């Protein structure tokens, strides 16, 4: 950029040893140069916008966009005219243009500030040359037994620089940052082992990745979701259209993780439960744990376990194009607080011993008709059965047993809440289903007892009134063997309904 000599001393003059030194050009190495370039260039940018030319400027890089004009739908012709106009204006103003760096032929995909801007795909695309340099650096590090500080800093810097085209990059360089910290403290190289190597290996996906992160629509479909977790259960409350849905489930019995990890996992499981219901939406998620919010906003934290959960959340929201915003809400105002502290005896399940007996007599069963992810029965190989749940859960095969077509199921099993035994029997009879059902011998005998006896072909007593350890009940320590004893005798019936 040339500077008018008449105004030179007002722009850049140095005093060195009593001599005044002036520049006829603006040196780019001077720290104020970018500010001066931008300040002068923005005047040209503003003038072009007055002429209805859409353009943007970053220091000395100018990007011009057009989609046609009022008088013509030919975008290519209009772009050519604008290119000529911009070139003429810049030349007359005294700009020196490097033609080798200019892209003067209009197109729908142009390189700007190191990335390809694609107006058809509506995305920033990673250029091949930038990708190859990153791949070469990663491969060279993986070939080393030990890596130095400068190389790690280069790799981390390149990871962060990809953020515009590869979202979430910061989440996947946490181990590299930890290794950099170790290098600085110990003033020596670090070994390329364990989590550090795993994180470097993760970046191999870029070798064959042809995807892109599409620009979001400005139309916001906003969904409010609240999550919370106690030591034994998570809960969530979501507002979908005109209704509010409450969901939740129990943690594993031996889950001793700290509460911030469970709170983060509650966010993940709630999002997984609702999956496609949240697709292409902005989700305002309310939680009362600041550690979870900070980890999401900072794309990771010092806790490796919490960072791993953040990676899973990021992967899920990327898959379903969810714009996730975490917000703080006090526990007393958190709508998910109550469902996260709920225990219900209706969620009881058979003990391992009782289930083995049922499975040996009437199995193998193919589906658990009424359960949660936490209390679903398992096959002989330890794999949870396909199951239907009362509300969405991550592993649910369907919500609400009474809205399912069961005719294709091979050998169902069901342990219904006692108040729902009659509706369940009616559903099975309507669809002509043969299955195993667990029921109590209540006193006085309920109205459904004759129907059950009529259609049953076999039964076995799992426990008499007062017996302990027959079922497992939910508690604040997870599912534990019942120590109170059965209120009524418990039976497993094999029922056959004809499909007439």
GULO-713513 format. One line per 8 residues: their letters; for each residue x, y, z of C-alpha. Coordinates in nm, 3 decimals. Example, Ala and Ser with C-alpha at 12.3 -4.5 7.8 and 13.67 -1.06 7.14 Angstrom:
BEGIN
as) 1.230 -0.450 0.780; 1.367 -0.106 0.714
***
This chain:
BEGIN
xxxxxxxx) 0.000 0.000 0.000; 0.152 0.333 -0.104; 0.134 0.635 0.124; 0.093 0.991 0.001; 0.419 1.178 0.073; 0.234 1.496 0.170; 0.077 1.314 0.468; 0.364 1.077 0.539
xxxxxxxx) 0.476 1.219 0.873; 0.125 1.190 1.009; 0.123 0.812 0.946; 0.465 0.655 1.008; 0.779 0.840 1.126; 1.063 0.699 1.340; 1.317 0.894 1.545; 1.645 0.705 1.573
xxxxxxxx) 1.965 0.869 1.701; 1.833 1.214 1.627; 1.738 1.121 1.270; 1.376 1.115 1.150; 1.315 0.813 0.931; 1.002 0.796 0.718; 0.848 0.515 0.518; 0.692 0.545 0.174
xxxxxxxx) 0.524 0.207 0.221; 0.361 0.055 0.527; 0.578 -0.229 0.673; 0.361 -0.529 0.756; 0.590 -0.633 1.041; 0.501 -0.326 1.242; 0.246 -0.423 1.508; 0.010 -0.137 1.421
xxxxxxxx) 0.009 -0.221 1.050; -0.293 -0.456 1.060; -0.497 -0.184 1.234; -0.399 0.075 0.973; -0.464 -0.166 0.684; -0.808 -0.252 0.823; -0.901 0.109 0.904; -0.811 0.234 0.556
xxxxxxxx) -0.953 -0.069 0.376; -1.287 -0.053 0.556; -1.351 0.285 0.389; -1.332 0.111 0.051; -1.550 -0.170 0.184; -1.814 0.078 0.298; -1.808 0.260 -0.039; -1.857 -0.068 -0.227
xxxxxxxx) -2.152 -0.154 -0.003; -2.308 0.181 -0.095; -2.289 0.057 -0.454; -2.481 -0.259 -0.348; -2.168 -0.476 -0.365; -2.165 -0.735 -0.086; -1.805 -0.761 0.034; -1.602 -0.824 0.346
xxxxxxxx) -1.247 -0.741 0.447; -0.989 -0.892 0.679; -0.677 -0.669 0.683; -0.574 -0.701 0.316; -0.794 -0.994 0.206; -1.117 -0.892 0.036; -1.407 -1.126 -0.043; -1.690 -1.024 -0.279
xxxxxxxx) -2.026 -1.203 -0.308; -2.322 -1.172 -0.545; -2.629 -1.376 -0.628; -2.740 -1.171 -0.924; -2.902 -0.829 -0.953; -3.248 -0.675 -0.987; -3.201 -0.641 -1.362; -3.049 -0.982 -1.429
xxxxxxxx) -3.067 -1.334 -1.288; -2.733 -1.421 -1.448; -2.515 -1.438 -1.136; -2.200 -1.519 -1.337; -2.239 -1.210 -1.557; -2.311 -0.992 -1.257; -2.006 -1.133 -1.074; -1.783 -1.052 -1.373
xxxxxxxx) -1.909 -0.692 -1.379; -1.849 -0.654 -1.006; -1.498 -0.801 -1.037; -1.412 -0.543 -1.302; -1.557 -0.261 -1.091; -1.369 -0.362 -0.775; -1.039 -0.403 -0.964; -1.075 -0.062 -1.126
xxxxxxxx) -1.160 0.105 -0.794; -0.870 -0.052 -0.603; -0.623 0.032 -0.879; -0.735 0.394 -0.894; -0.700 0.423 -0.517; -0.335 0.318 -0.541; -0.357 -0.042 -0.421; -0.093 -0.278 -0.555
xxxxxxxx) -0.261 -0.612 -0.634; -0.071 -0.941 -0.648; -0.244 -1.109 -0.942; -0.096 -1.447 -0.851; -0.285 -1.432 -0.519; -0.607 -1.292 -0.666; -0.896 -1.513 -0.780; -1.059 -1.313 -1.058
xxxxxxxx) -1.279 -1.580 -1.218; -1.621 -1.597 -1.042; -1.721 -1.931 -0.891; -1.933 -2.091 -0.619; -1.634 -2.219 -0.420; -1.352 -1.978 -0.337; -1.061 -1.986 -0.095; -1.070 -1.715 0.171
xxxxxxxx) -0.852 -1.694 0.483; -0.728 -2.050 0.438; -1.066 -2.219 0.385; -1.288 -2.292 0.087; -1.617 -2.102 0.108; -1.876 -2.310 -0.078; -2.203 -2.128 -0.148; -2.372 -2.441 -0.288
xxxxxxxx) -2.294 -2.671 0.004; -2.323 -2.370 0.235; -2.019 -2.472 0.433; -1.653 -2.403 0.497; -1.444 -2.678 0.338; -1.094 -2.780 0.442; -0.851 -2.737 0.146; -0.644 -3.039 0.045
xxxxxxxx) -0.310 -2.864 0.099; -0.404 -2.768 0.455; -0.529 -3.121 0.522; -0.211 -3.285 0.385; 0.017 -3.069 0.600; -0.184 -3.165 0.907; -0.176 -3.536 0.816; 0.201 -3.529 0.759
xxxxxxxx) 0.260 -3.369 1.099; 0.035 -3.621 1.275; 0.204 -3.917 1.107; 0.549 -3.788 1.198; 0.450 -3.760 1.566; 0.304 -4.112 1.571; 0.635 -4.247 1.436; 0.820 -4.096 1.732
xxxxxxxx) 0.875 -4.260 2.069; 0.905 -3.916 2.228; 0.788 -3.577 2.107; 0.919 -3.230 2.194; 0.732 -2.921 2.309; 0.753 -2.725 1.985; 0.611 -3.011 1.775; 0.320 -3.056 2.015
xxxxxxxx) 0.248 -2.683 2.005; 0.248 -2.691 1.626; 0.005 -2.982 1.623; -0.227 -2.819 1.878; -0.221 -2.492 1.685; -0.315 -2.671 1.364; -0.601 -2.850 1.544; -0.745 -2.521 1.667
xxxxxxxx) -0.702 -2.364 1.322; -0.934 -2.629 1.173; -1.227 -2.529 1.398; -1.413 -2.338 1.127; -1.433 -2.645 0.899; -1.407 -2.922 1.161; -1.617 -2.816 1.465; -1.524 -2.941 1.811
xxxxxxxx) -1.151 -2.955 1.743; -1.067 -2.819 2.087; -1.239 -3.118 2.250; -1.000 -3.355 2.075; -0.668 -3.196 2.169; -0.704 -3.206 2.548; -0.437 -3.477 2.586; -0.203 -3.281 2.360
xxxxxxxx) -0.249 -2.977 2.585; -0.181 -3.192 2.891; 0.139 -3.320 2.725; 0.243 -2.960 2.647; 0.196 -2.873 3.015; 0.413 -3.171 3.114; 0.684 -3.063 2.869; 0.690 -2.710 3.011
xxxxxxxx) 0.708 -2.829 3.373; 0.974 -3.097 3.321; 1.167 -2.931 3.035; 1.189 -3.258 2.845; 1.013 -3.462 2.581; 0.705 -3.674 2.655; 0.642 -4.030 2.544; 0.380 -4.086 2.275
xxxxxxxx) 0.182 -4.344 2.472; -0.160 -4.407 2.623; -0.425 -4.134 2.597; -0.191 -3.906 2.400; -0.141 -4.168 2.130; -0.513 -4.250 2.130; -0.599 -3.884 2.073; -0.347 -3.856 1.789
xxxxxxxx) -0.489 -4.175 1.637; -0.840 -4.027 1.657; -0.735 -3.761 1.406; -0.686 -4.029 1.140; -1.053 -3.979 1.050; -0.943 -3.667 0.864; -0.750 -3.878 0.611; -1.068 -3.996 0.440
xxxxxxxx) -1.323 -3.745 0.572; -1.518 -3.574 0.296; -1.794 -3.430 0.512; -1.853 -3.074 0.620; -2.041 -2.874 0.879; -2.326 -2.693 0.707; -2.412 -2.337 0.800; -2.710 -2.321 1.030
xxxxxxxx) -3.041 -2.177 0.922; -3.133 -1.851 1.091; -3.475 -1.996 1.172; -3.463 -2.127 1.529; -3.683 -2.411 1.646; -3.621 -2.368 2.019; -3.671 -2.658 2.262; -3.624 -2.621 2.638
xxxxxxxx) -3.478 -2.920 2.821; -3.392 -2.949 3.191; -3.171 -3.227 3.330; -3.055 -3.326 3.676; -2.892 -3.616 3.853; -2.885 -3.754 4.203; -2.652 -4.025 4.322; -2.885 -4.303 4.204
xxxxxxxx) -3.095 -4.163 3.918; -3.109 -3.900 3.644; -3.415 -3.708 3.533; -3.516 -3.473 3.255; -3.808 -3.250 3.164; -3.854 -3.137 2.804; -4.109 -2.907 2.645; -4.206 -3.040 2.302
xxxxxxxx) -4.461 -2.829 2.118; -4.758 -2.791 2.354; -4.672 -3.076 2.592; -4.414 -3.138 2.864; -4.249 -3.480 2.889; -4.072 -3.616 3.196; -3.820 -3.898 3.166; -3.539 -4.060 3.362
xxxxxxxx) -3.374 -4.382 3.471; -3.156 -4.532 3.743; -2.777 -4.545 3.745; -2.602 -4.880 3.775; -2.585 -5.021 4.126; -2.205 -4.994 4.139; -2.187 -4.648 3.980; -1.962 -4.449 4.216
xxxxxxxx) -1.873 -4.164 3.980; -1.858 -3.807 4.118; -2.173 -3.604 4.076; -2.039 -3.376 3.799; -1.982 -3.682 3.578; -2.332 -3.810 3.647; -2.475 -3.464 3.572; -2.292 -3.461 3.238
xxxxxxxx) -2.406 -3.817 3.164; -2.762 -3.708 3.242; -2.730 -3.445 2.968; -2.600 -3.709 2.726; -2.865 -3.970 2.804; -3.145 -3.714 2.783; -3.027 -3.603 2.439; -2.988 -3.965 2.327
xxxxxxxx) -3.338 -4.048 2.453; -3.496 -3.771 2.247; -3.257 -3.805 1.944; -3.461 -3.728 1.629; -3.718 -3.521 1.824; -3.446 -3.258 1.866; -3.306 -3.276 1.513; -3.231 -2.942 1.342
xxxxxxxx) -3.326 -2.751 1.658; -3.174 -2.510 1.903; -3.186 -2.674 2.246; -3.165 -2.457 2.559; -3.062 -2.709 2.823; -3.087 -2.609 3.188; -2.867 -2.773 3.452; -2.765 -2.683 3.806
xxxxxxxx) -2.403 -2.799 3.770; -2.156 -2.525 3.673; -1.875 -2.775 3.607; -2.077 -2.930 3.323; -2.157 -2.589 3.173; -1.792 -2.479 3.190; -1.670 -2.806 3.034; -1.911 -2.763 2.741
xxxxxxxx) -1.834 -2.396 2.683; -1.457 -2.454 2.706; -1.475 -2.773 2.497; -1.327 -2.993 2.768; -1.173 -2.966 3.113; -0.897 -3.113 3.328; -1.110 -3.415 3.418; -1.047 -3.678 3.151
xxxxxxxx) -1.373 -3.862 3.228; -1.580 -3.544 3.199; -1.405 -3.448 2.874; -1.488 -3.792 2.731; -1.857 -3.737 2.808; -1.836 -3.395 2.640; -1.697 -3.567 2.329; -1.996 -3.803 2.324
xxxxxxxx) -2.236 -3.510 2.363; -2.062 -3.326 2.078; -2.079 -3.635 1.856; -2.452 -3.670 1.922; -2.543 -3.305 1.861; -2.334 -3.307 1.543; -2.517 -3.615 1.413; -2.860 -3.458 1.468
xxxxxxxx) -2.757 -3.098 1.384; -2.853 -2.972 1.730; -2.746 -2.624 1.840; -2.692 -2.696 2.210; -2.677 -2.414 2.467; -2.623 -2.501 2.834; -2.765 -2.261 3.092; -2.750 -2.253 3.470
xxxxxxxx) -3.062 -2.291 3.683; -3.069 -2.317 4.066; -3.161 -2.662 4.199; -3.478 -2.527 4.360; -3.601 -2.411 4.018; -3.481 -2.710 3.818; -3.784 -2.896 3.680; -3.575 -3.214 3.650
xxxxxxxx) -3.482 -3.220 4.018; -3.790 -3.416 4.130; -3.772 -3.695 3.867; -3.401 -3.741 3.945; -3.484 -3.833 4.307; -3.778 -4.063 4.242; -3.789 -4.431 4.341; -4.090 -4.641 4.243
xxxxxxxx) -4.158 -5.001 4.345; -4.336 -5.044 4.010; -3.985 -5.049 3.860; -3.899 -5.373 4.044; -3.739 -5.657 3.849; -3.680 -6.029 3.902; -3.366 -6.130 4.086; -3.099 -6.318 3.890
xxxxxxxx) -3.206 -6.647 4.048; -3.575 -6.595 3.966; -3.494 -6.490 3.608; -3.276 -6.795 3.549; -3.568 -7.016 3.654; -3.811 -6.838 3.419; -3.562 -6.840 3.133; -3.487 -7.211 3.175
xxxxxxxx) -3.858 -7.305 3.173; -4.002 -7.071 2.909; -3.706 -6.910 2.735; -3.513 -6.795 2.557; -3.714 -6.473 2.557; -3.671 -6.218 2.280; -3.824 -5.899 2.420; -3.904 -5.740 2.756
xxxxxxxx) -4.237 -5.565 2.704; -4.226 -5.329 3.004; -3.896 -5.211 3.148; -3.635 -4.938 3.161; -3.277 -4.955 3.035; -3.167 -5.012 3.394; -3.398 -5.304 3.483; -3.435 -5.483 3.150
xxxxxxxx) -3.377 -5.858 3.168; -3.073 -6.005 2.993; -3.014 -6.306 2.771; -2.795 -6.599 2.873; -2.499 -6.418 2.714; -2.556 -6.106 2.925; -2.700 -5.894 2.644; -3.003 -5.679 2.741
xxxxxxxx) -3.323 -5.788 2.568; -3.501 -5.567 2.322; -3.744 -5.368 2.535; -4.025 -5.114 2.536; -4.020 -4.828 2.786; -4.281 -4.589 2.933; -4.086 -4.285 2.803; -3.791 -4.237 2.568
xxxxxxxx) -3.458 -4.384 2.682; -3.131 -4.429 2.490; -3.180 -4.803 2.428; -3.559 -4.816 2.397; -3.708 -5.011 2.106; -4.034 -4.820 2.143; -4.228 -4.601 2.383; -4.551 -4.722 2.546
xxxxxxxx) -4.630 -5.093 2.517; -4.993 -5.015 2.431; -4.894 -4.841 2.108; -4.684 -5.132 1.978; -4.764 -5.404 1.726; -4.644 -5.723 1.898; -4.747 -5.977 1.633; -4.393 -6.012 1.498
xxxxxxxx) -4.233 -6.071 1.839; -4.116 -6.429 1.893; -4.123 -6.492 2.268; -4.212 -6.187 2.481; -4.170 -6.152 2.856; -4.349 -5.897 3.073; -4.346 -5.804 3.442; -4.615 -5.532 3.449
xxxxxxxx) -4.701 -5.300 3.738; -4.979 -5.477 3.923; -5.237 -5.208 3.839; -5.172 -5.267 3.467; -5.202 -5.647 3.460; -5.559 -5.641 3.326; -5.487 -5.391 3.040; -5.174 -5.588 2.947
xxxxxxxx) -5.367 -5.917 2.933; -5.633 -5.750 2.718; -5.367 -5.620 2.477; -5.203 -5.963 2.450; -5.540 -6.127 2.382; -5.633 -5.868 2.117; -5.309 -5.928 1.928; -5.299 -6.305 1.984
xxxxxxxx) -4.962 -6.306 2.162; -4.809 -6.598 2.350; -4.575 -6.488 2.626; -4.450 -6.521 2.982; -4.612 -6.288 3.234; -4.519 -6.229 3.599; -4.816 -6.160 3.831; -4.897 -6.173 4.205
xxxxxxxx) -5.168 -6.391 4.358; -5.348 -6.097 4.514; -5.614 -6.140 4.784; -5.899 -6.109 4.718; -5.838 -6.246 4.370; -5.862 -5.970 4.107; -6.104 -5.971 3.815; -5.835 -6.072 3.566
xxxxxxxx) -5.738 -6.391 3.754; -5.995 -6.622 3.580; -5.889 -6.488 3.238; -5.525 -6.556 3.317; -5.596 -6.910 3.439; -5.809 -6.984 3.131; -5.536 -6.892 2.880; -5.236 -7.019 3.078
xxxxxxxx) -5.080 -7.353 2.988; -4.822 -7.366 3.263; -4.710 -7.170 3.569; -4.442 -7.173 3.834; -4.431 -7.013 4.177; -4.130 -6.783 4.209; -4.187 -6.703 4.575; -4.447 -6.730 4.849
xxxxxxxx) -4.586 -6.444 5.051; -4.312 -6.308 5.280; -4.023 -6.461 5.082; -3.718 -6.235 5.044; -3.472 -6.202 4.756; -3.725 -6.300 4.487; -3.723 -5.955 4.326; -3.491 -5.656 4.319
xxxxxxxx) -3.633 -5.315 4.409; -3.496 -4.968 4.325; -3.327 -4.776 4.603; -3.075 -4.496 4.653; -2.808 -4.766 4.623; -2.941 -4.897 4.293; -3.142 -5.217 4.246; -3.105 -5.435 4.556
xxxxxxxx) -3.256 -5.768 4.664; -3.588 -5.723 4.840; -3.534 -5.755 5.216; -3.892 -5.681 5.320; -4.053 -5.987 5.166; -4.325 -6.039 4.905; -4.666 -5.892 4.985; -4.832 -6.168 4.782
xxxxxxxx) -4.709 -6.491 4.627; -4.547 -6.429 4.286; -4.604 -6.652 3.982; -4.473 -6.680 3.627; -4.752 -6.785 3.386; -4.707 -6.911 3.032; -5.010 -6.782 2.840; -5.120 -6.868 2.486
xxxx) -5.367 -6.645 2.303; -5.491 -6.764 1.963; -5.461 -6.528 1.664; -5.814 -6.571 1.533
***
